Amino acid sequence: MGLVGCVFLLVPMTVMTFLPDGNMKLSSLIVTIVAVVLFAMSIALGTKASNQELLTATAAYTAVLVVFVGSDVAPSPGES
């Protein structure tokens, strides 16, 4: 189960890291939505979690991905 959790965190972050710069925010949002839906479905179908546990786990997972999306650091004025 730990390996699955690692994959669910590392794959979306890796995909978002290598996205083209053109429309990065929209692309990151789409990757986040797809990852969250897949995560929620896997928890719902793969465990005996209650609705409250499913909501809590999905909210925590979403918070981690949103922090990664929001941590996009803009280059300084002198950098290219």
SULHU-V981140 format. One record per residue. N is the residue number from 0. SS is DSSP state (A for helix, B for strand, O for the rest). OMEGA is omega in degrees with one decimal (* if undefined). NEAR is the number of other C-alpha atoms within 10 Angstrom. Layout:
n=N ss=SS omega=OMEGA near=NEAR
n=N ss=SS omega=OMEGA near=NEAR
//
This chain:
n=0 ss=O omega=178.5 near=6
n=1 ss=A omega=178.4 near=7
n=2 ss=A omega=178.6 near=7
n=3 ss=A omega=177.5 near=11
n=4 ss=A omega=177.8 near=11
n=5 ss=A omega=-179.6 near=10
n=6 ss=A omega=-179.3 near=12
n=7 ss=A omega=177.0 near=16
n=8 ss=A omega=-172.8 near=16
n=9 ss=A omega=-177.1 near=13
n=10 ss=A omega=179.6 near=13
n=11 ss=A omega=179.5 near=19
n=12 ss=A omega=177.8 near=19
n=13 ss=A omega=178.4 near=10
n=14 ss=A omega=-179.2 near=13
n=15 ss=A omega=178.8 near=21
n=16 ss=A omega=-175.6 near=15
n=17 ss=O omega=176.9 near=9
n=18 ss=O omega=175.8 near=14
n=19 ss=O omega=-175.1 near=9
n=20 ss=O omega=-174.4 near=9
n=21 ss=O omega=-178.0 near=8
n=22 ss=O omega=-169.8 near=9
n=23 ss=A omega=-177.4 near=16
n=24 ss=A omega=179.3 near=15
n=25 ss=A omega=179.4 near=10
n=26 ss=A omega=178.0 near=16
n=27 ss=A omega=178.1 near=22
n=28 ss=A omega=179.0 near=15
n=29 ss=A omega=177.8 near=13
n=30 ss=A omega=179.6 near=19
n=31 ss=A omega=-179.8 near=22
n=32 ss=A omega=-179.7 near=15
n=33 ss=A omega=-179.0 near=12
n=34 ss=A omega=-179.5 near=20
n=35 ss=A omega=178.6 near=19
n=36 ss=A omega=178.5 near=13
n=37 ss=A omega=178.3 near=13
n=38 ss=A omega=-178.7 near=20
n=39 ss=A omega=179.1 near=18
n=40 ss=A omega=-179.2 near=14
n=41 ss=A omega=176.6 near=12
n=42 ss=A omega=-177.6 near=18
n=43 ss=A omega=-176.4 near=16
n=44 ss=A omega=-173.7 near=9
n=45 ss=A omega=-179.6 near=9
n=46 ss=O omega=176.2 near=10
n=47 ss=O omega=-177.5 near=10
n=48 ss=O omega=175.7 near=13
n=49 ss=O omega=179.0 near=11
n=50 ss=A omega=-179.7 near=10
n=51 ss=A omega=178.1 near=9
n=52 ss=A omega=177.7 near=13
n=53 ss=A omega=179.0 near=17
n=54 ss=A omega=-179.9 near=15
n=55 ss=A omega=-179.6 near=12
n=56 ss=A omega=180.0 near=16
n=57 ss=A omega=178.7 near=17
n=58 ss=A omega=178.6 near=13
n=59 ss=A omega=178.8 near=11
n=60 ss=A omega=178.6 near=19
n=61 ss=A omega=179.6 near=20
n=62 ss=A omega=178.8 near=12
n=63 ss=A omega=-179.0 near=12
n=64 ss=A omega=179.9 near=23
n=65 ss=A omega=176.2 near=14
n=66 ss=A omega=178.2 near=10
n=67 ss=A omega=178.5 near=16
n=68 ss=A omega=-177.7 near=19
n=69 ss=A omega=-177.9 near=10
n=70 ss=O omega=177.3 near=9
n=71 ss=O omega=-177.1 near=11
n=72 ss=O omega=178.6 near=7
n=73 ss=O omega=178.8 near=7
n=74 ss=O omega=177.0 near=8
n=75 ss=O omega=-177.0 near=7
n=76 ss=O omega=-178.0 near=6
n=77 ss=O omega=-177.4 near=5
n=78 ss=O omega=177.1 near=6
n=79 ss=O omega=* near=5
//
